[in-house]
Amino acid sequence: MGNPLNLAFDPIERAHENWTRRWGPSSAMVAVTSIMRAQQILIGQLDGALKPYELTFARYEALVLLTFSSTGALPLGKIGERLMVHPTSVTNTIDRLERQGLVRRRPNPSDGRGTLAEITDAGREVVEDATRDLTAMDFGLGCYDGDELWDIHARLTRLRVDFGDFPDPGPRPAEDGPAPR
């Protein structure tokens, strides 16, 4: 899907030129602006692909996480931790998925006060269909090859490590090879 604006110039480059004239050059400003625009583009494409399933990418990620779980269920706190989102966001996400019949809440047998979110058969079906659609569109990143995708991942991993998301994993082992396409 192309850009409906179809501008004759790059507004981020223009902003960089103006910024440079006023405050001096800032490669950080142009990089963060490009990242933020890329996020807008990708969320629009991914949410568009997920619209037939009445999902957003955030709800899709929660379903995928539950699918990866050995039992198909996780405590809400663990979901927030793994998706790196605030507990309120998890609650809202699970509420919506539960209303859609894709997830059900049940008591956590190992924590009498806790609640598990469990994916339903309908949720498993939706996540399989949605994954097929997202994979077919290369998650909106089809303009890059596998090596470029791993490079993007590595560069953003460095930012996430610096922020404190997780410890530095070190270099990726050579046997991993390029990202599959």
Biotite code that builds the C-alpha atoms (Angstrom):
import biotite.structure as struc

atoms = struc.array([
    struc.Atom([0.000, 0.000, 0.000], chain_id="A", res_id=1, res_name="MET", atom_name="CA", element="C"),
    struc.Atom([1.475, 3.329, -1.030], chain_id="A", res_id=2, res_name="GLY", atom_name="CA", element="C"),
    struc.Atom([1.513, 6.606, 0.791], chain_id="A", res_id=3, res_name="ASN", atom_name="CA", element="C"),
    struc.Atom([-1.747, 8.508, 0.236], chain_id="A", res_id=4, res_name="PRO", atom_name="CA", element="C"),
    struc.Atom([0.159, 11.783, 0.734], chain_id="A", res_id=5, res_name="LEU", atom_name="CA", element="C"),
    struc.Atom([2.627, 11.104, -2.105], chain_id="A", res_id=6, res_name="ASN", atom_name="CA", element="C"),
    struc.Atom([4.680, 14.189, -1.235], chain_id="A", res_id=7, res_name="LEU", atom_name="CA", element="C"),
    struc.Atom([7.211, 15.621, -3.692], chain_id="A", res_id=8, res_name="ALA", atom_name="CA", element="C"),
    struc.Atom([9.865, 15.863, -0.955], chain_id="A", res_id=9, res_name="PHE", atom_name="CA", element="C"),
    struc.Atom([10.883, 14.123, 2.256], chain_id="A", res_id=10, res_name="ASP", atom_name="CA", element="C"),
    struc.Atom([9.412, 16.152, 5.148], chain_id="A", res_id=11, res_name="PRO", atom_name="CA", element="C"),
    struc.Atom([11.889, 14.594, 7.585], chain_id="A", res_id=12, res_name="ILE", atom_name="CA", element="C"),
    struc.Atom([14.824, 15.783, 5.446], chain_id="A", res_id=13, res_name="GLU", atom_name="CA", element="C"),
    struc.Atom([13.198, 19.214, 5.237], chain_id="A", res_id=14, res_name="ARG", atom_name="CA", element="C"),
    struc.Atom([12.767, 19.284, 9.024], chain_id="A", res_id=15, res_name="ALA", atom_name="CA", element="C"),
    struc.Atom([16.436, 18.313, 9.392], chain_id="A", res_id=16, res_name="HIS", atom_name="CA", element="C"),
    struc.Atom([17.504, 21.171, 7.116], chain_id="A", res_id=17, res_name="GLU", atom_name="CA", element="C"),
    struc.Atom([15.398, 23.641, 9.137], chain_id="A", res_id=18, res_name="ASN", atom_name="CA", element="C"),
    struc.Atom([16.637, 22.182, 12.418], chain_id="A", res_id=19, res_name="TRP", atom_name="CA", element="C"),
    struc.Atom([20.242, 22.475, 11.273], chain_id="A", res_id=20, res_name="THR", atom_name="CA", element="C"),
    struc.Atom([19.789, 26.125, 10.320], chain_id="A", res_id=21, res_name="ARG", atom_name="CA", element="C"),
    struc.Atom([18.194, 26.960, 13.675], chain_id="A", res_id=22, res_name="ARG", atom_name="CA", element="C"),
    struc.Atom([19.968, 24.726, 16.221], chain_id="A", res_id=23, res_name="TRP", atom_name="CA", element="C"),
    struc.Atom([22.751, 22.945, 14.338], chain_id="A", res_id=24, res_name="GLY", atom_name="CA", element="C"),
    struc.Atom([22.913, 19.436, 12.912], chain_id="A", res_id=25, res_name="PRO", atom_name="CA", element="C"),
    struc.Atom([21.290, 16.601, 14.860], chain_id="A", res_id=26, res_name="SER", atom_name="CA", element="C"),
    struc.Atom([21.476, 13.122, 13.417], chain_id="A", res_id=27, res_name="SER", atom_name="CA", element="C"),
    struc.Atom([19.591, 11.947, 16.537], chain_id="A", res_id=28, res_name="ALA", atom_name="CA", element="C"),
    struc.Atom([16.605, 14.174, 15.666], chain_id="A", res_id=29, res_name="MET", atom_name="CA", element="C"),
    struc.Atom([16.429, 12.895, 12.101], chain_id="A", res_id=30, res_name="VAL", atom_name="CA", element="C"),
    struc.Atom([16.858, 9.274, 13.238], chain_id="A", res_id=31, res_name="ALA", atom_name="CA", element="C"),
    struc.Atom([14.149, 9.426, 15.915], chain_id="A", res_id=32, res_name="VAL", atom_name="CA", element="C"),
    struc.Atom([11.765, 11.210, 13.567], chain_id="A", res_id=33, res_name="THR", atom_name="CA", element="C"),
    struc.Atom([12.363, 8.501, 10.952], chain_id="A", res_id=34, res_name="SER", atom_name="CA", element="C"),
    struc.Atom([11.780, 5.755, 13.536], chain_id="A", res_id=35, res_name="ILE", atom_name="CA", element="C"),
    struc.Atom([8.542, 7.380, 14.690], chain_id="A", res_id=36, res_name="MET", atom_name="CA", element="C"),
    struc.Atom([7.296, 7.708, 11.099], chain_id="A", res_id=37, res_name="ARG", atom_name="CA", element="C"),
    struc.Atom([8.253, 4.084, 10.395], chain_id="A", res_id=38, res_name="ALA", atom_name="CA", element="C"),
    struc.Atom([6.238, 3.044, 13.456], chain_id="A", res_id=39, res_name="GLN", atom_name="CA", element="C"),
    struc.Atom([3.201, 4.966, 12.150], chain_id="A", res_id=40, res_name="GLN", atom_name="CA", element="C"),
    struc.Atom([3.526, 3.279, 8.756], chain_id="A", res_id=41, res_name="ILE", atom_name="CA", element="C"),
    struc.Atom([3.930, -0.204, 10.213], chain_id="A", res_id=42, res_name="LEU", atom_name="CA", element="C"),
    struc.Atom([1.114, 0.099, 12.763], chain_id="A", res_id=43, res_name="ILE", atom_name="CA", element="C"),
    struc.Atom([-1.183, 1.321, 9.982], chain_id="A", res_id=44, res_name="GLY", atom_name="CA", element="C"),
    struc.Atom([-0.274, -1.596, 7.717], chain_id="A", res_id=45, res_name="GLN", atom_name="CA", element="C"),
    struc.Atom([-0.391, -4.233, 10.455], chain_id="A", res_id=46, res_name="LEU", atom_name="CA", element="C"),
    struc.Atom([-3.622, -2.988, 11.981], chain_id="A", res_id=47, res_name="ASP", atom_name="CA", element="C"),
    struc.Atom([-5.098, -2.836, 8.460], chain_id="A", res_id=48, res_name="GLY", atom_name="CA", element="C"),
    struc.Atom([-4.176, -6.475, 7.853], chain_id="A", res_id=49, res_name="ALA", atom_name="CA", element="C"),
    struc.Atom([-5.635, -7.443, 11.237], chain_id="A", res_id=50, res_name="LEU", atom_name="CA", element="C"),
    struc.Atom([-8.882, -5.479, 10.835], chain_id="A", res_id=51, res_name="LYS", atom_name="CA", element="C"),
    struc.Atom([-10.795, -8.448, 9.323], chain_id="A", res_id=52, res_name="PRO", atom_name="CA", element="C"),
    struc.Atom([-10.087, -10.291, 12.591], chain_id="A", res_id=53, res_name="TYR", atom_name="CA", element="C"),
    struc.Atom([-11.154, -7.290, 14.693], chain_id="A", res_id=54, res_name="GLU", atom_name="CA", element="C"),
    struc.Atom([-7.645, -7.179, 16.155], chain_id="A", res_id=55, res_name="LEU", atom_name="CA", element="C"),
    struc.Atom([-4.985, -4.561, 16.639], chain_id="A", res_id=56, res_name="THR", atom_name="CA", element="C"),
    struc.Atom([-1.333, -5.526, 16.611], chain_id="A", res_id=57, res_name="PHE", atom_name="CA", element="C"),
    struc.Atom([-1.274, -5.215, 20.422], chain_id="A", res_id=58, res_name="ALA", atom_name="CA", element="C"),
    struc.Atom([-4.108, -7.745, 20.794], chain_id="A", res_id=59, res_name="ARG", atom_name="CA", element="C"),
    struc.Atom([-2.501, -9.995, 18.186], chain_id="A", res_id=60, res_name="TYR", atom_name="CA", element="C"),
    struc.Atom([0.763, -9.976, 20.193], chain_id="A", res_id=61, res_name="GLU", atom_name="CA", element="C"),
    struc.Atom([-1.127, -11.071, 23.326], chain_id="A", res_id=62, res_name="ALA", atom_name="CA", element="C"),
    struc.Atom([-2.735, -13.960, 21.435], chain_id="A", res_id=63, res_name="LEU", atom_name="CA", element="C"),
    struc.Atom([0.629, -15.027, 20.017], chain_id="A", res_id=64, res_name="VAL", atom_name="CA", element="C"),
    struc.Atom([2.173, -14.933, 23.487], chain_id="A", res_id=65, res_name="LEU", atom_name="CA", element="C"),
    struc.Atom([-0.606, -17.177, 24.829], chain_id="A", res_id=66, res_name="LEU", atom_name="CA", element="C"),
    struc.Atom([-0.122, -19.499, 21.848], chain_id="A", res_id=67, res_name="THR", atom_name="CA", element="C"),
    struc.Atom([3.588, -19.820, 22.703], chain_id="A", res_id=68, res_name="PHE", atom_name="CA", element="C"),
    struc.Atom([2.769, -20.709, 26.317], chain_id="A", res_id=69, res_name="SER", atom_name="CA", element="C"),
    struc.Atom([2.954, -24.447, 27.033], chain_id="A", res_id=70, res_name="SER", atom_name="CA", element="C"),
    struc.Atom([-0.555, -24.436, 28.556], chain_id="A", res_id=71, res_name="THR", atom_name="CA", element="C"),
    struc.Atom([-2.106, -21.659, 26.473], chain_id="A", res_id=72, res_name="GLY", atom_name="CA", element="C"),
    struc.Atom([-2.539, -19.601, 29.639], chain_id="A", res_id=73, res_name="ALA", atom_name="CA", element="C"),
    struc.Atom([-0.453, -17.025, 31.490], chain_id="A", res_id=74, res_name="LEU", atom_name="CA", element="C"),
    struc.Atom([-0.902, -14.767, 34.513], chain_id="A", res_id=75, res_name="PRO", atom_name="CA", element="C"),
    struc.Atom([-1.803, -11.213, 33.533], chain_id="A", res_id=76, res_name="LEU", atom_name="CA", element="C"),
    struc.Atom([1.368, -9.909, 35.191], chain_id="A", res_id=77, res_name="GLY", atom_name="CA", element="C"),
    struc.Atom([3.518, -12.245, 33.102], chain_id="A", res_id=78, res_name="LYS", atom_name="CA", element="C"),
    struc.Atom([1.754, -11.060, 29.936], chain_id="A", res_id=79, res_name="ILE", atom_name="CA", element="C"),
    struc.Atom([2.574, -7.442, 30.802], chain_id="A", res_id=80, res_name="GLY", atom_name="CA", element="C"),
    struc.Atom([6.182, -8.344, 31.563], chain_id="A", res_id=81, res_name="GLU", atom_name="CA", element="C"),
    struc.Atom([6.680, -10.267, 28.312], chain_id="A", res_id=82, res_name="ARG", atom_name="CA", element="C"),
    struc.Atom([4.935, -7.656, 26.158], chain_id="A", res_id=83, res_name="LEU", atom_name="CA", element="C"),
    struc.Atom([6.656, -4.856, 28.121], chain_id="A", res_id=84, res_name="MET", atom_name="CA", element="C"),
    struc.Atom([3.420, -2.947, 28.718], chain_id="A", res_id=85, res_name="VAL", atom_name="CA", element="C"),
    struc.Atom([1.709, -1.398, 31.746], chain_id="A", res_id=86, res_name="HIS", atom_name="CA", element="C"),
    struc.Atom([-0.718, -3.612, 33.735], chain_id="A", res_id=87, res_name="PRO", atom_name="CA", element="C"),
    struc.Atom([-3.625, -1.355, 32.703], chain_id="A", res_id=88, res_name="THR", atom_name="CA", element="C"),
    struc.Atom([-2.845, -2.034, 29.045], chain_id="A", res_id=89, res_name="SER", atom_name="CA", element="C"),
    struc.Atom([-2.840, -5.783, 29.709], chain_id="A", res_id=90, res_name="VAL", atom_name="CA", element="C"),
    struc.Atom([-6.197, -5.567, 31.450], chain_id="A", res_id=91, res_name="THR", atom_name="CA", element="C"),
    struc.Atom([-7.709, -3.591, 28.570], chain_id="A", res_id=92, res_name="ASN", atom_name="CA", element="C"),
    struc.Atom([-6.249, -5.980, 25.990], chain_id="A", res_id=93, res_name="THR", atom_name="CA", element="C"),
    struc.Atom([-7.489, -9.094, 27.784], chain_id="A", res_id=94, res_name="ILE", atom_name="CA", element="C"),
    struc.Atom([-10.908, -7.478, 28.393], chain_id="A", res_id=95, res_name="ASP", atom_name="CA", element="C"),
    struc.Atom([-11.296, -6.881, 24.662], chain_id="A", res_id=96, res_name="ARG", atom_name="CA", element="C"),
    struc.Atom([-10.058, -10.348, 23.683], chain_id="A", res_id=97, res_name="LEU", atom_name="CA", element="C"),
    struc.Atom([-12.405, -11.896, 26.251], chain_id="A", res_id=98, res_name="GLU", atom_name="CA", element="C"),
    struc.Atom([-15.403, -9.961, 24.852], chain_id="A", res_id=99, res_name="ARG", atom_name="CA", element="C"),
    struc.Atom([-14.449, -11.307, 21.411], chain_id="A", res_id=100, res_name="GLN", atom_name="CA", element="C"),
    struc.Atom([-14.386, -14.874, 22.758], chain_id="A", res_id=101, res_name="GLY", atom_name="CA", element="C"),
    struc.Atom([-10.689, -15.274, 21.914], chain_id="A", res_id=102, res_name="LEU", atom_name="CA", element="C"),
    struc.Atom([-9.487, -15.448, 25.532], chain_id="A", res_id=103, res_name="VAL", atom_name="CA", element="C"),
    struc.Atom([-11.095, -16.462, 28.821], chain_id="A", res_id=104, res_name="ARG", atom_name="CA", element="C"),
    struc.Atom([-10.053, -15.590, 32.349], chain_id="A", res_id=105, res_name="ARG", atom_name="CA", element="C"),
    struc.Atom([-9.745, -18.278, 34.978], chain_id="A", res_id=106, res_name="ARG", atom_name="CA", element="C"),
    struc.Atom([-8.341, -18.466, 38.491], chain_id="A", res_id=107, res_name="PRO", atom_name="CA", element="C"),
    struc.Atom([-4.626, -19.185, 38.741], chain_id="A", res_id=108, res_name="ASN", atom_name="CA", element="C"),
    struc.Atom([-4.357, -22.567, 40.538], chain_id="A", res_id=109, res_name="PRO", atom_name="CA", element="C"),
    struc.Atom([-0.843, -21.754, 41.795], chain_id="A", res_id=110, res_name="SER", atom_name="CA", element="C"),
    struc.Atom([-1.856, -18.291, 43.112], chain_id="A", res_id=111, res_name="ASP", atom_name="CA", element="C"),
    struc.Atom([-5.271, -18.100, 44.772], chain_id="A", res_id=112, res_name="GLY", atom_name="CA", element="C"),
    struc.Atom([-5.557, -14.347, 44.182], chain_id="A", res_id=113, res_name="ARG", atom_name="CA", element="C"),
    struc.Atom([-4.201, -14.312, 40.624], chain_id="A", res_id=114, res_name="GLY", atom_name="CA", element="C"),
    struc.Atom([-5.922, -14.645, 37.290], chain_id="A", res_id=115, res_name="THR", atom_name="CA", element="C"),
    struc.Atom([-4.819, -16.438, 34.160], chain_id="A", res_id=116, res_name="LEU", atom_name="CA", element="C"),
    struc.Atom([-5.707, -15.413, 30.631], chain_id="A", res_id=117, res_name="ALA", atom_name="CA", element="C"),
    struc.Atom([-6.245, -18.518, 28.514], chain_id="A", res_id=118, res_name="GLU", atom_name="CA", element="C"),
    struc.Atom([-6.545, -18.598, 24.737], chain_id="A", res_id=119, res_name="ILE", atom_name="CA", element="C"),
    struc.Atom([-9.730, -20.254, 23.428], chain_id="A", res_id=120, res_name="THR", atom_name="CA", element="C"),
    struc.Atom([-10.059, -22.497, 20.384], chain_id="A", res_id=121, res_name="ASP", atom_name="CA", element="C"),
    struc.Atom([-11.495, -19.494, 18.512], chain_id="A", res_id=122, res_name="ALA", atom_name="CA", element="C"),
    struc.Atom([-8.442, -17.470, 19.595], chain_id="A", res_id=123, res_name="GLY", atom_name="CA", element="C"),
    struc.Atom([-6.095, -20.164, 18.295], chain_id="A", res_id=124, res_name="ARG", atom_name="CA", element="C"),
    struc.Atom([-7.907, -20.199, 14.961], chain_id="A", res_id=125, res_name="GLU", atom_name="CA", element="C"),
    struc.Atom([-7.789, -16.400, 14.629], chain_id="A", res_id=126, res_name="VAL", atom_name="CA", element="C"),
    struc.Atom([-4.092, -16.219, 15.521], chain_id="A", res_id=127, res_name="VAL", atom_name="CA", element="C"),
    struc.Atom([-3.257, -18.855, 12.874], chain_id="A", res_id=128, res_name="GLU", atom_name="CA", element="C"),
    struc.Atom([-5.229, -17.017, 10.165], chain_id="A", res_id=129, res_name="ASP", atom_name="CA", element="C"),
    struc.Atom([-3.884, -13.597, 11.158], chain_id="A", res_id=130, res_name="ALA", atom_name="CA", element="C"),
    struc.Atom([-0.319, -14.923, 11.292], chain_id="A", res_id=131, res_name="THR", atom_name="CA", element="C"),
    struc.Atom([-0.684, -16.301, 7.782], chain_id="A", res_id=132, res_name="ARG", atom_name="CA", element="C"),
    struc.Atom([-1.789, -12.847, 6.553], chain_id="A", res_id=133, res_name="ASP", atom_name="CA", element="C"),
    struc.Atom([0.968, -10.964, 8.394], chain_id="A", res_id=134, res_name="LEU", atom_name="CA", element="C"),
    struc.Atom([3.624, -13.392, 7.208], chain_id="A", res_id=135, res_name="THR", atom_name="CA", element="C"),
    struc.Atom([2.410, -13.074, 3.608], chain_id="A", res_id=136, res_name="ALA", atom_name="CA", element="C"),
    struc.Atom([2.975, -9.302, 3.816], chain_id="A", res_id=137, res_name="MET", atom_name="CA", element="C"),
    struc.Atom([6.357, -9.718, 5.574], chain_id="A", res_id=138, res_name="ASP", atom_name="CA", element="C"),
    struc.Atom([4.911, -7.763, 8.509], chain_id="A", res_id=139, res_name="PHE", atom_name="CA", element="C"),
    struc.Atom([5.124, -4.637, 6.347], chain_id="A", res_id=140, res_name="GLY", atom_name="CA", element="C"),
    struc.Atom([8.898, -4.972, 5.952], chain_id="A", res_id=141, res_name="LEU", atom_name="CA", element="C"),
    struc.Atom([9.080, -6.628, 2.537], chain_id="A", res_id=142, res_name="GLY", atom_name="CA", element="C"),
    struc.Atom([11.349, -3.877, 1.203], chain_id="A", res_id=143, res_name="CYS", atom_name="CA", element="C"),
    struc.Atom([14.237, -5.349, 3.258], chain_id="A", res_id=144, res_name="TYR", atom_name="CA", element="C"),
    struc.Atom([16.103, -8.628, 2.829], chain_id="A", res_id=145, res_name="ASP", atom_name="CA", element="C"),
    struc.Atom([16.852, -10.988, 5.714], chain_id="A", res_id=146, res_name="GLY", atom_name="CA", element="C"),
    struc.Atom([20.285, -9.547, 6.508], chain_id="A", res_id=147, res_name="ASP", atom_name="CA", element="C"),
    struc.Atom([18.884, -6.005, 6.590], chain_id="A", res_id=148, res_name="GLU", atom_name="CA", element="C"),
    struc.Atom([16.108, -7.127, 8.925], chain_id="A", res_id=149, res_name="LEU", atom_name="CA", element="C"),
    struc.Atom([18.619, -8.679, 11.337], chain_id="A", res_id=150, res_name="TRP", atom_name="CA", element="C"),
    struc.Atom([20.670, -5.459, 11.146], chain_id="A", res_id=151, res_name="ASP", atom_name="CA", element="C"),
    struc.Atom([17.614, -3.373, 12.073], chain_id="A", res_id=152, res_name="ILE", atom_name="CA", element="C"),
    struc.Atom([16.905, -5.741, 14.949], chain_id="A", res_id=153, res_name="HIS", atom_name="CA", element="C"),
    struc.Atom([20.509, -5.566, 16.199], chain_id="A", res_id=154, res_name="ALA", atom_name="CA", element="C"),
    struc.Atom([20.610, -1.775, 16.056], chain_id="A", res_id=155, res_name="ARG", atom_name="CA", element="C"),
    struc.Atom([17.341, -1.440, 17.986], chain_id="A", res_id=156, res_name="LEU", atom_name="CA", element="C"),
    struc.Atom([18.421, -4.141, 20.468], chain_id="A", res_id=157, res_name="THR", atom_name="CA", element="C"),
    struc.Atom([21.326, -1.896, 21.434], chain_id="A", res_id=158, res_name="ARG", atom_name="CA", element="C"),
    struc.Atom([18.854, 0.903, 22.291], chain_id="A", res_id=159, res_name="LEU", atom_name="CA", element="C"),
    struc.Atom([16.683, -1.473, 24.302], chain_id="A", res_id=160, res_name="ARG", atom_name="CA", element="C"),
    struc.Atom([19.690, -2.836, 26.241], chain_id="A", res_id=161, res_name="VAL", atom_name="CA", element="C"),
    struc.Atom([20.845, 0.725, 26.968], chain_id="A", res_id=162, res_name="ASP", atom_name="CA", element="C"),
    struc.Atom([17.344, 1.542, 28.242], chain_id="A", res_id=163, res_name="PHE", atom_name="CA", element="C"),
    struc.Atom([17.469, -1.489, 30.563], chain_id="A", res_id=164, res_name="GLY", atom_name="CA", element="C"),
    struc.Atom([14.894, -3.786, 28.960], chain_id="A", res_id=165, res_name="ASP", atom_name="CA", element="C"),
    struc.Atom([17.287, -6.736, 29.404], chain_id="A", res_id=166, res_name="PHE", atom_name="CA", element="C"),
    struc.Atom([21.035, -7.491, 29.699], chain_id="A", res_id=167, res_name="PRO", atom_name="CA", element="C"),
    struc.Atom([23.244, -7.291, 26.621], chain_id="A", res_id=168, res_name="ASP", atom_name="CA", element="C"),
    struc.Atom([22.943, -10.662, 24.858], chain_id="A", res_id=169, res_name="PRO", atom_name="CA", element="C"),
    struc.Atom([26.281, -10.208, 23.093], chain_id="A", res_id=170, res_name="GLY", atom_name="CA", element="C"),
    struc.Atom([26.802, -10.889, 19.402], chain_id="A", res_id=171, res_name="PRO", atom_name="CA", element="C"),
    struc.Atom([24.391, -13.143, 17.552], chain_id="A", res_id=172, res_name="ARG", atom_name="CA", element="C"),
    struc.Atom([25.988, -16.567, 16.896], chain_id="A", res_id=173, res_name="PRO", atom_name="CA", element="C"),
    struc.Atom([27.105, -16.999, 13.281], chain_id="A", res_id=174, res_name="ALA", atom_name="CA", element="C"),
    struc.Atom([25.172, -20.274, 12.890], chain_id="A", res_id=175, res_name="GLU", atom_name="CA", element="C"),
    struc.Atom([21.882, -18.376, 13.185], chain_id="A", res_id=176, res_name="ASP", atom_name="CA", element="C"),
    struc.Atom([22.378, -17.106, 9.624], chain_id="A", res_id=177, res_name="GLY", atom_name="CA", element="C"),
    struc.Atom([20.239, -14.458, 8.018], chain_id="A", res_id=178, res_name="PRO", atom_name="CA", element="C"),
    struc.Atom([16.629, -13.999, 8.997], chain_id="A", res_id=179, res_name="ALA", atom_name="CA", element="C"),
    struc.Atom([14.271, -16.305, 7.110], chain_id="A", res_id=180, res_name="PRO", atom_name="CA", element="C"),
    struc.Atom([12.093, -14.699, 4.452], chain_id="A", res_id=181, res_name="ARG", atom_name="CA", element="C"),
])
